[in-house]
Amino acid sequence: MTHDHDLVLRPTEAQTAAALAPPPGRTGGDLVVETLRGLGATTVFGLPGQHALALFEAVGRSDLRLIGLRTENNAGFAADGYGRLTGEAVPLLLSTGPGALMSLPALAEAAAASAPVLAISSQVPSPGLGGGRRGHLHELRDQSASFRDVVKSVHTARTPSQIPSAVAAAWESALTVPFGPVWVEIPEDVLRAETVIPQVTGMDATPHEAAPRPELTALAAHWLSHASRPVIVAGGGVIRADAAGKLRQLAELLDAPVVTTFGGKGAFPWTHPLSLQSWLEDRHTTDFLEDADVVLVVGSGLGELSSNYHTFFPTGRVIQIEADLGKLESNHPALGIHADARLALQALLETVTPREDPGAPERVASLLAAVSDRLAAQDLTLEQELLSAVRAALPPRSPSFWDMTILSYWAWSAFDPRHPNTMHSAQGAGGLGYAFPAALGAAVAEPDTPVLAVSGDGGAMYSIADLATARQHDLDVTWLIVDDGGYGILREYGCATGTDLTRPDFAALAASFGVPATVTTPETLRADLTQALKTPGPSVVVLPTILKMFAPTHL
Protein backbone atom coordinates (compact mmCIF):
# COMPACT_ATOMS: atom_id res chain seq x y z
CA MET A 1 0.00 0.00 0.00
CA THR A 2 1.33 3.41 -0.96
CA HIS A 3 0.79 6.47 1.20
CA ASP A 4 1.00 10.09 0.06
CA HIS A 5 3.94 10.75 2.33
CA ASP A 6 5.89 7.98 0.63
CA LEU A 7 5.85 9.88 -2.65
CA VAL A 8 8.95 12.09 -2.94
CA LEU A 9 8.87 14.39 -5.95
CA ARG A 10 12.45 15.27 -6.71
CA PRO A 11 13.11 18.34 -8.85
CA THR A 12 14.83 17.82 -12.12
CA GLU A 13 18.32 19.22 -12.65
CA ALA A 14 16.85 21.92 -14.86
CA GLN A 15 14.31 22.88 -12.17
CA THR A 16 17.05 23.10 -9.54
CA ALA A 17 19.20 25.25 -11.78
CA ALA A 18 16.26 27.52 -12.52
CA ALA A 19 15.50 27.90 -8.81
CA LEU A 20 19.08 28.85 -8.02
CA ALA A 21 19.56 31.14 -10.98
CA PRO A 22 19.73 34.79 -9.89
CA PRO A 23 17.37 37.32 -11.43
CA PRO A 24 18.88 38.79 -14.59
CA GLY A 25 20.69 42.11 -14.41
CA ARG A 26 22.01 41.77 -10.84
CA THR A 27 25.41 43.33 -10.26
CA GLY A 28 28.07 43.58 -7.60
CA GLY A 29 26.15 46.60 -6.32
CA ASP A 30 23.16 44.35 -5.70
CA LEU A 31 25.37 41.98 -3.71
CA VAL A 32 26.33 44.88 -1.44
CA VAL A 33 22.69 45.86 -0.95
CA GLU A 34 21.51 42.28 -0.37
CA THR A 35 24.24 41.78 2.21
CA LEU A 36 23.32 44.99 4.02
CA ARG A 37 19.65 44.02 4.07
CA GLY A 38 20.56 40.54 5.33
CA LEU A 39 22.54 42.11 8.16
CA GLY A 40 19.58 44.27 9.16
CA ALA A 41 20.32 47.65 7.59
CA THR A 42 17.28 49.77 6.74
CA THR A 43 18.84 53.18 6.07
CA VAL A 44 21.97 54.32 4.23
CA PHE A 45 23.64 57.72 3.98
CA GLY A 46 25.84 59.11 1.24
CA LEU A 47 25.88 60.69 -2.18
CA PRO A 48 26.57 59.19 -5.58
CA GLY A 49 29.61 59.57 -7.78
CA GLN A 50 30.59 58.14 -11.16
CA HIS A 51 32.42 55.05 -9.88
CA ALA A 52 29.69 54.25 -7.34
CA LEU A 53 26.68 54.53 -9.65
CA ALA A 54 26.11 50.76 -9.76
CA LEU A 55 25.93 50.73 -5.97
CA PHE A 56 23.42 53.57 -5.85
CA GLU A 57 21.36 52.04 -8.67
CA ALA A 58 21.15 48.86 -6.59
CA VAL A 59 19.97 50.88 -3.59
CA GLY A 60 17.28 52.35 -5.83
CA ARG A 61 16.08 48.85 -6.71
CA SER A 62 15.86 47.90 -3.03
CA ASP A 63 13.78 48.94 -0.03
CA LEU A 64 16.74 50.61 1.68
CA ARG A 65 16.09 54.25 2.55
CA LEU A 66 18.75 56.56 1.14
CA ILE A 67 19.40 59.87 2.90
CA GLY A 68 21.52 61.84 0.47
CA LEU A 69 23.42 64.76 1.93
CA ARG A 70 25.22 67.47 -0.02
CA THR A 71 28.81 66.71 0.98
CA GLU A 72 30.50 63.46 1.96
CA ASN A 73 31.76 64.92 5.24
CA ASN A 74 28.23 65.82 6.28
CA ALA A 75 26.95 62.43 5.16
CA GLY A 76 29.54 60.88 7.48
CA PHE A 77 28.46 63.09 10.38
CA ALA A 78 24.82 62.15 9.72
CA ALA A 79 25.69 58.45 9.78
CA ASP A 80 27.59 59.08 13.03
CA GLY A 81 24.54 60.73 14.61
CA TYR A 82 22.28 57.88 13.52
CA GLY A 83 24.75 55.31 14.85
CA ARG A 84 25.17 56.99 18.23
CA LEU A 85 21.43 57.01 18.81
CA THR A 86 20.61 53.52 17.56
CA GLY A 87 23.79 51.59 18.32
CA GLU A 88 23.44 50.09 14.84
CA ALA A 89 26.08 49.88 12.13
CA VAL A 90 25.25 52.63 9.64
CA PRO A 91 26.16 52.28 5.96
CA LEU A 92 27.85 55.34 4.43
CA LEU A 93 28.09 55.03 0.64
CA LEU A 94 30.87 56.96 -1.10
CA SER A 95 32.53 57.35 -4.46
CA THR A 96 36.23 57.16 -5.30
CA GLY A 97 38.98 59.69 -4.65
CA PRO A 98 37.79 63.19 -3.71
CA GLY A 99 34.42 61.90 -2.50
CA ALA A 100 36.02 59.26 -0.33
CA LEU A 101 38.65 61.64 1.07
CA MET A 102 35.96 64.20 1.95
CA SER A 103 34.63 61.75 4.54
CA LEU A 104 37.88 61.57 6.53
CA PRO A 105 37.04 64.22 9.19
CA ALA A 106 33.70 62.55 9.87
CA LEU A 107 35.28 59.12 10.16
CA ALA A 108 37.92 60.55 12.51
CA GLU A 109 35.13 61.86 14.77
CA ALA A 110 33.33 58.51 14.61
CA ALA A 111 36.57 56.78 15.60
CA ALA A 112 37.16 59.11 18.54
CA ALA A 113 33.56 58.73 19.74
CA SER A 114 33.18 54.99 18.94
CA ALA A 115 30.33 55.46 16.48
CA PRO A 116 29.68 52.39 14.30
CA VAL A 117 29.85 53.79 10.76
CA LEU A 118 30.21 51.31 7.88
CA ALA A 119 31.83 53.26 5.03
CA ILE A 120 31.57 51.53 1.64
CA SER A 121 33.48 53.18 -1.18
CA SER A 122 34.01 52.48 -4.83
CA GLN A 123 37.53 52.30 -6.23
CA VAL A 124 39.05 52.77 -9.68
CA PRO A 125 38.58 49.79 -12.03
CA SER A 126 40.60 46.70 -11.13
CA PRO A 127 43.35 47.18 -13.74
CA GLY A 128 44.27 50.46 -12.02
CA LEU A 129 44.88 48.87 -8.61
CA GLY A 130 48.24 48.10 -7.10
CA GLY A 131 49.90 51.44 -7.71
CA GLY A 132 49.88 51.35 -11.49
CA ARG A 133 49.36 54.90 -12.77
CA ARG A 134 46.79 54.34 -15.51
CA GLY A 135 45.26 57.80 -15.24
CA HIS A 136 41.77 56.79 -14.14
CA LEU A 137 39.50 59.56 -12.92
CA HIS A 138 39.86 59.93 -9.11
CA GLU A 139 42.90 57.64 -9.10
CA LEU A 140 44.98 57.46 -5.92
CA ARG A 141 48.12 55.35 -5.46
CA ASP A 142 46.54 53.56 -2.49
CA GLN A 143 43.13 54.90 -1.51
CA SER A 144 42.65 52.63 1.51
CA ALA A 145 45.98 53.80 2.97
CA SER A 146 44.38 57.21 3.59
CA PHE A 147 41.84 55.54 5.87
CA ARG A 148 43.85 52.78 7.50
CA ASP A 149 45.09 54.95 10.37
CA VAL A 150 41.63 56.44 10.98
CA VAL A 151 39.16 53.55 10.93
CA LYS A 152 39.07 50.35 12.98
CA SER A 153 39.56 48.02 10.04
CA VAL A 154 39.87 48.02 6.25
CA HIS A 155 38.18 45.43 4.04
CA THR A 156 38.50 45.00 0.28
CA ALA A 157 36.52 43.02 -2.28
CA ARG A 158 38.25 42.44 -5.60
CA THR A 159 35.68 40.02 -7.07
CA PRO A 160 31.89 39.77 -6.73
CA SER A 161 32.16 36.58 -4.65
CA GLN A 162 34.22 38.47 -2.04
CA ILE A 163 31.61 41.19 -1.50
CA PRO A 164 29.25 39.50 1.01
CA SER A 165 32.10 38.27 3.20
CA ALA A 166 33.93 41.61 3.14
CA VAL A 167 30.81 43.60 4.05
CA ALA A 168 29.85 41.13 6.80
CA ALA A 169 33.35 41.21 8.29
CA ALA A 170 33.26 45.01 8.31
CA TRP A 171 29.82 45.01 9.94
CA GLU A 172 31.05 42.68 12.67
CA SER A 173 34.12 44.86 13.25
CA ALA A 174 32.07 48.05 13.51
CA LEU A 175 29.83 46.53 16.20
CA THR A 176 32.51 44.73 18.19
CA VAL A 177 33.55 46.86 21.17
CA PRO A 178 34.95 49.37 21.00
CA PHE A 179 32.48 50.40 18.29
CA GLY A 180 33.94 52.42 15.48
CA PRO A 181 34.03 53.24 11.77
CA VAL A 182 35.23 50.67 9.24
CA TRP A 183 36.17 50.91 5.56
CA VAL A 184 35.10 48.68 2.64
CA GLU A 185 36.49 49.25 -0.84
CA ILE A 186 35.18 47.76 -4.10
CA PRO A 187 36.42 48.58 -7.63
CA GLU A 188 33.99 50.16 -10.06
CA ASP A 189 34.07 47.26 -12.51
CA VAL A 190 33.27 44.78 -9.74
CA LEU A 191 30.28 46.88 -8.68
CA ARG A 192 29.06 47.13 -12.29
CA ALA A 193 29.64 43.54 -13.40
CA GLU A 194 26.64 41.27 -13.73
CA THR A 195 26.88 38.32 -11.36
CA VAL A 196 25.69 34.72 -11.39
CA ILE A 197 26.06 34.47 -7.61
CA PRO A 198 22.70 33.56 -5.99
CA GLN A 199 20.93 36.18 -3.94
CA VAL A 200 22.57 36.75 -0.57
CA THR A 201 20.67 35.11 2.31
CA GLY A 202 21.39 34.08 5.87
CA MET A 203 24.04 36.68 6.67
CA ASP A 204 25.53 36.45 10.14
CA ALA A 205 27.99 38.94 11.58
CA THR A 206 27.65 38.54 15.33
CA PRO A 207 29.94 40.95 17.20
CA HIS A 208 32.44 39.53 19.64
CA GLU A 209 31.85 40.19 23.32
CA ALA A 210 34.64 41.63 25.43
CA ALA A 211 34.11 39.96 28.80
CA PRO A 212 36.32 40.92 31.75
CA ARG A 213 38.76 38.48 33.29
CA PRO A 214 37.22 37.35 36.60
CA GLU A 215 40.44 37.57 38.62
CA LEU A 216 40.70 41.25 37.68
CA THR A 217 37.12 42.15 38.58
CA ALA A 218 37.49 40.22 41.85
CA LEU A 219 40.50 42.32 42.83
CA ALA A 220 38.77 45.52 41.68
CA ALA A 221 35.71 44.65 43.75
CA HIS A 222 37.93 44.03 46.79
CA TRP A 223 39.62 47.43 46.42
CA LEU A 224 36.32 49.24 45.98
CA SER A 225 34.61 47.45 48.86
CA HIS A 226 37.37 48.42 51.26
CA ALA A 227 38.07 51.92 49.96
CA SER A 228 37.70 54.95 52.21
CA ARG A 229 37.06 57.53 49.47
CA PRO A 230 36.22 55.80 46.18
CA VAL A 231 35.31 57.93 43.14
CA ILE A 232 34.01 56.84 39.74
CA VAL A 233 34.88 58.52 36.41
CA ALA A 234 32.26 57.55 33.81
CA GLY A 235 33.23 57.98 30.16
CA GLY A 236 31.65 57.53 26.77
CA GLY A 237 32.11 53.77 26.98
CA VAL A 238 29.28 53.67 29.54
CA ILE A 239 26.96 55.35 27.02
CA ARG A 240 27.99 53.14 24.08
CA ALA A 241 27.52 50.02 26.23
CA ASP A 242 24.08 51.19 27.42
CA ALA A 243 25.35 50.68 30.96
CA ALA A 244 24.13 53.82 32.76
CA GLY A 245 21.73 51.78 34.91
CA LYS A 246 24.45 49.43 36.08
CA LEU A 247 26.77 52.37 36.78
CA ARG A 248 24.15 53.96 39.01
CA GLN A 249 23.59 50.67 40.86
CA LEU A 250 27.30 50.31 41.55
CA ALA A 251 27.73 53.93 42.68
CA GLU A 252 24.83 53.58 45.11
CA LEU A 253 26.12 50.24 46.44
CA LEU A 254 29.48 51.85 47.15
CA ASP A 255 28.28 55.36 48.07
CA ALA A 256 30.86 56.50 45.51
CA PRO A 257 30.65 59.97 43.91
CA VAL A 258 30.56 59.96 40.09
CA VAL A 259 31.92 62.49 37.59
CA THR A 260 31.11 62.06 33.90
CA THR A 261 33.49 62.94 31.11
CA PHE A 262 32.29 65.15 28.26
CA GLY A 263 31.79 62.04 26.13
CA GLY A 264 30.01 60.34 29.02
CA LYS A 265 27.38 63.05 29.55
CA GLY A 266 24.19 61.46 30.84
CA ALA A 267 25.89 58.33 32.15
CA PHE A 268 24.88 59.34 35.69
CA PRO A 269 21.89 61.46 36.81
CA TRP A 270 22.91 65.12 37.00
CA THR A 271 21.04 65.91 40.21
CA HIS A 272 21.83 62.66 42.06
CA PRO A 273 23.31 63.28 45.55
CA LEU A 274 26.47 61.47 44.41
CA SER A 275 26.79 63.38 41.12
CA LEU A 276 29.90 65.50 40.66
CA GLN A 277 28.37 66.41 37.28
CA SER A 278 30.95 67.09 34.53
CA TRP A 279 33.24 69.79 35.92
CA LEU A 280 36.45 68.11 34.81
CA GLU A 281 38.01 71.40 33.67
CA ASP A 282 38.03 72.61 37.25
CA ARG A 283 40.84 72.35 39.77
CA HIS A 284 38.40 71.62 42.60
CA THR A 285 37.28 68.47 40.77
CA THR A 286 40.86 67.53 39.94
CA ASP A 287 41.78 67.83 43.62
CA PHE A 288 38.73 65.75 44.60
CA LEU A 289 39.84 62.96 42.25
CA GLU A 290 43.43 63.13 43.46
CA ASP A 291 42.22 62.77 47.05
CA ALA A 292 40.43 59.50 46.30
CA ASP A 293 42.10 56.34 47.50
CA VAL A 294 40.47 54.32 44.68
CA VAL A 295 39.46 55.82 41.32
CA LEU A 296 37.31 53.60 39.11
CA VAL A 297 37.51 54.79 35.49
CA VAL A 298 34.85 53.23 33.24
CA GLY A 299 34.94 53.67 29.47
CA SER A 300 37.48 56.51 29.34
CA GLY A 301 41.15 56.79 28.47
CA LEU A 302 41.55 59.82 30.78
CA GLY A 303 42.72 61.89 27.83
CA GLU A 304 43.40 65.60 27.59
CA LEU A 305 39.92 66.95 28.37
CA SER A 306 39.06 64.23 30.89
CA SER A 307 42.22 64.90 32.90
CA ASN A 308 41.99 68.72 33.03
CA TYR A 309 44.64 68.92 30.33
CA HIS A 310 46.83 66.23 31.91
CA THR A 311 47.04 67.97 35.27
CA PHE A 312 45.33 65.07 37.09
CA PHE A 313 47.82 62.87 38.91
CA PRO A 314 46.08 60.18 40.99
CA THR A 315 47.52 59.45 44.41
CA GLY A 316 45.41 56.37 45.10
CA ARG A 317 44.79 53.16 43.20
CA VAL A 318 43.28 53.37 39.72
CA ILE A 319 41.01 50.74 38.18
CA GLN A 320 40.43 51.27 34.47
CA ILE A 321 37.73 49.44 32.52
CA GLU A 322 38.25 50.08 28.82
CA ALA A 323 37.20 48.25 25.65
CA ASP A 324 39.88 49.94 23.55
CA LEU A 325 43.07 48.09 24.36
CA GLY A 326 45.18 51.00 23.13
CA LYS A 327 43.70 53.29 25.78
CA LEU A 328 44.24 50.88 28.67
CA GLU A 329 46.78 52.45 31.08
CA SER A 330 47.76 54.87 28.32
CA ASN A 331 47.92 57.81 30.74
CA HIS A 332 48.20 56.32 34.24
CA PRO A 333 49.28 52.99 35.73
CA ALA A 334 46.16 51.09 36.72
CA LEU A 335 44.52 47.75 37.26
CA GLY A 336 43.59 47.57 33.59
CA ILE A 337 40.48 45.57 32.73
CA HIS A 338 40.05 45.13 28.99
CA ALA A 339 36.29 44.71 28.69
CA ASP A 340 32.97 46.11 27.60
CA ALA A 341 31.72 48.52 30.27
CA ARG A 342 28.37 46.78 30.67
CA LEU A 343 29.87 43.33 31.24
CA ALA A 344 32.53 44.62 33.61
CA LEU A 345 30.06 46.66 35.67
CA GLN A 346 27.80 43.61 35.92
CA ALA A 347 30.74 41.56 37.20
CA LEU A 348 31.50 44.21 39.83
CA LEU A 349 27.87 44.36 40.89
CA GLU A 350 27.98 40.61 41.53
CA THR A 351 31.18 40.73 43.59
CA VAL A 352 31.44 44.03 45.52
CA THR A 353 30.50 44.28 49.15
CA PRO A 354 28.16 47.24 49.77
CA ARG A 355 29.68 50.06 51.80
CA GLU A 356 28.13 53.09 53.47
CA ASP A 357 29.55 56.59 53.46
CA PRO A 358 27.01 59.07 54.87
CA GLY A 359 29.45 61.92 54.29
CA ALA A 360 29.77 61.36 50.52
CA PRO A 361 26.78 63.54 49.50
CA GLU A 362 28.07 66.35 51.69
CA ARG A 363 31.50 66.21 50.06
CA VAL A 364 29.85 66.27 46.64
CA ALA A 365 27.71 69.28 47.57
CA SER A 366 30.77 71.07 48.93
CA LEU A 367 32.66 70.53 45.68
CA LEU A 368 29.79 71.78 43.52
CA ALA A 369 29.45 74.84 45.76
CA ALA A 370 33.16 75.59 45.29
CA VAL A 371 32.76 75.33 41.50
CA SER A 372 29.75 77.65 41.65
CA ASP A 373 31.65 80.16 43.78
CA ARG A 374 34.53 80.15 41.29
CA LEU A 375 32.17 80.94 38.41
CA ALA A 376 30.32 83.56 40.44
CA ALA A 377 33.57 85.47 40.84
CA GLN A 378 33.61 85.95 37.04
CA ASP A 379 31.17 87.89 34.86
CA LEU A 380 29.46 84.87 33.31
CA THR A 381 25.76 85.40 33.95
CA LEU A 382 24.87 85.59 30.25
CA GLU A 383 26.47 82.26 29.40
CA GLN A 384 24.82 80.46 32.32
CA GLU A 385 21.42 81.97 31.51
CA LEU A 386 21.69 80.90 27.87
CA LEU A 387 22.42 77.31 28.84
CA SER A 388 19.46 77.39 31.23
CA ALA A 389 17.25 78.71 28.43
CA VAL A 390 18.32 75.92 26.09
CA ARG A 391 17.73 73.30 28.78
CA ALA A 392 14.27 74.69 29.57
CA ALA A 393 13.26 74.73 25.89
CA LEU A 394 14.56 71.29 24.98
CA PRO A 395 12.21 68.35 25.75
CA PRO A 396 13.82 66.02 28.31
CA ARG A 397 14.32 63.09 25.93
CA SER A 398 15.26 65.11 22.85
CA PRO A 399 18.79 64.54 21.54
CA SER A 400 21.09 67.54 21.22
CA PHE A 401 24.20 67.85 19.04
CA TRP A 402 26.87 70.47 19.73
CA ASP A 403 29.53 71.87 17.43
CA MET A 404 32.91 73.26 18.48
CA THR A 405 31.69 76.65 19.70
CA ILE A 406 31.79 78.55 23.01
CA LEU A 407 28.29 77.57 24.11
CA SER A 408 29.22 73.93 23.50
CA TYR A 409 32.37 74.26 25.59
CA TRP A 410 30.12 75.49 28.36
CA ALA A 411 27.68 72.65 27.78
CA TRP A 412 30.39 70.02 28.19
CA SER A 413 30.81 71.07 31.79
CA ALA A 414 27.49 72.66 32.73
CA PHE A 415 24.62 71.18 30.66
CA ASP A 416 22.28 68.61 32.21
CA PRO A 417 21.45 66.08 29.45
CA ARG A 418 18.60 64.62 31.59
CA HIS A 419 18.93 61.15 30.05
CA PRO A 420 21.71 58.88 28.77
CA ASN A 421 22.66 59.08 25.10
CA THR A 422 20.91 62.41 24.49
CA MET A 423 23.86 64.83 24.37
CA HIS A 424 26.50 64.49 21.67
CA SER A 425 29.32 66.72 20.50
CA ALA A 426 32.37 66.79 18.26
CA GLN A 427 34.79 66.87 21.17
CA GLY A 428 36.20 63.48 20.21
CA ALA A 429 38.16 64.67 17.18
CA GLY A 430 37.33 68.37 17.56
CA GLY A 431 36.39 69.20 13.98
CA LEU A 432 33.97 71.91 12.90
CA GLY A 433 30.63 71.32 11.21
CA TYR A 434 29.46 68.28 13.19
CA ALA A 435 26.29 69.41 14.92
CA PHE A 436 23.74 70.02 12.17
CA PRO A 437 24.38 67.00 9.91
CA ALA A 438 24.69 64.70 12.94
CA ALA A 439 21.35 66.05 14.17
CA LEU A 440 19.86 65.26 10.75
CA GLY A 441 21.02 61.65 11.16
CA ALA A 442 19.46 61.54 14.62
CA ALA A 443 16.17 62.87 13.24
CA VAL A 444 16.15 60.03 10.72
CA ALA A 445 16.73 57.56 13.56
CA GLU A 446 14.02 59.06 15.80
CA PRO A 447 11.52 60.74 13.45
CA ASP A 448 8.95 61.47 16.17
CA THR A 449 11.39 63.35 18.42
CA PRO A 450 12.53 66.95 17.90
CA VAL A 451 16.31 67.25 17.70
CA LEU A 452 18.49 70.28 18.54
CA ALA A 453 21.74 71.28 16.84
CA VAL A 454 23.94 74.07 18.26
CA SER A 455 26.64 75.76 16.14
CA GLY A 456 28.62 78.95 16.00
CA ASP A 457 28.51 81.00 12.82
CA GLY A 458 31.92 79.66 11.75
CA GLY A 459 30.92 76.03 12.17
CA ALA A 460 27.51 76.67 10.64
CA MET A 461 29.09 77.61 7.33
CA TYR A 462 30.34 74.03 6.98
CA SER A 463 26.77 72.73 6.95
CA ILE A 464 24.61 75.32 5.17
CA ALA A 465 24.18 73.14 2.08
CA ASP A 466 22.34 70.53 4.09
CA LEU A 467 19.50 72.86 4.90
CA ALA A 468 18.38 71.45 1.55
CA THR A 469 18.61 67.92 2.97
CA ALA A 470 16.60 68.93 6.03
CA ARG A 471 13.90 70.40 3.81
CA GLN A 472 13.94 67.57 1.27
CA HIS A 473 13.35 64.92 3.93
CA ASP A 474 11.37 67.21 6.25
CA LEU A 475 13.60 66.34 9.20
CA ASP A 476 12.58 67.68 12.60
CA VAL A 477 15.80 69.51 13.51
CA THR A 478 16.01 72.94 15.12
CA TRP A 479 19.36 74.58 14.43
CA LEU A 480 20.52 77.19 16.95
CA ILE A 481 23.29 79.32 15.41
CA VAL A 482 25.16 81.54 17.88
CA ASP A 483 26.46 84.33 15.67
CA ASP A 484 29.46 86.16 17.14
CA GLY A 485 31.00 87.13 13.81
CA GLY A 486 33.85 84.67 13.76
CA TYR A 487 35.67 81.85 15.48
CA GLY A 488 34.84 83.00 18.98
CA ILE A 489 36.52 80.17 20.85
CA LEU A 490 39.80 80.90 19.06
CA ARG A 491 39.52 84.55 20.09
CA GLU A 492 39.12 83.29 23.65
CA TYR A 493 42.44 81.52 23.19
CA GLY A 494 43.95 84.89 22.33
CA CYS A 495 44.14 84.57 18.53
CA ALA A 496 43.16 87.69 16.56
CA THR A 497 44.40 86.46 13.17
CA GLY A 498 41.81 85.00 10.80
CA THR A 499 39.13 84.76 13.46
CA ASP A 500 36.84 87.59 12.28
CA LEU A 501 34.50 86.40 9.54
CA THR A 502 32.14 87.90 7.03
CA ARG A 503 28.96 85.84 7.28
CA PRO A 504 25.57 85.76 5.59
CA ASP A 505 22.17 86.73 6.89
CA PHE A 506 21.49 83.26 8.29
CA ALA A 507 17.76 83.80 8.66
CA ALA A 508 17.39 84.95 5.04
CA LEU A 509 19.61 82.13 3.86
CA ALA A 510 17.49 79.55 5.71
CA ALA A 511 14.34 81.07 4.24
CA SER A 512 15.79 80.67 0.75
CA PHE A 513 15.83 76.92 1.41
CA GLY A 514 12.23 77.05 2.57
CA VAL A 515 13.27 76.62 6.21
CA PRO A 516 11.60 78.99 8.70
CA ALA A 517 14.05 81.09 10.71
CA THR A 518 13.92 83.42 13.71
CA VAL A 519 16.44 85.97 14.93
CA THR A 520 16.32 85.89 18.71
CA THR A 521 17.90 87.60 21.74
CA PRO A 522 19.17 86.23 25.03
CA GLU A 523 15.93 87.42 26.63
CA THR A 524 13.67 85.71 24.06
CA LEU A 525 15.79 82.61 23.35
CA ARG A 526 13.81 80.27 25.57
CA ALA A 527 10.46 81.19 24.03
CA ASP A 528 11.75 81.20 20.44
CA LEU A 529 13.58 77.91 20.85
CA THR A 530 10.57 76.30 22.53
CA GLN A 531 8.35 77.34 19.64
CA ALA A 532 10.82 76.12 17.01
CA LEU A 533 11.19 72.74 18.70
CA LYS A 534 7.41 72.37 18.90
CA THR A 535 6.98 73.09 15.19
CA PRO A 536 7.43 69.97 13.01
CA GLY A 537 10.13 70.03 10.36
CA PRO A 538 13.40 71.95 10.14
CA SER A 539 13.87 75.42 11.59
CA VAL A 540 16.69 77.85 12.34
CA VAL A 541 17.08 80.15 15.36
CA VAL A 542 19.86 82.75 15.08
CA LEU A 543 21.26 84.30 18.26
CA PRO A 544 23.64 87.24 17.66
CA THR A 545 25.74 87.55 20.82
CA ILE A 546 29.31 87.50 22.14
CA LEU A 547 30.09 84.85 24.75
CA LYS A 548 33.02 84.26 27.07
CA MET A 549 34.59 81.15 28.52
CA PHE A 550 35.14 80.59 32.22
CA ALA A 551 38.74 81.02 33.30
CA PRO A 552 40.84 77.84 32.92
CA THR A 553 42.31 76.25 36.02
CA HIS A 554 45.00 74.11 34.39
CA LEU A 555 47.38 76.91 33.38
Disulfide bonds with the S-S distance in Angstrom:
none
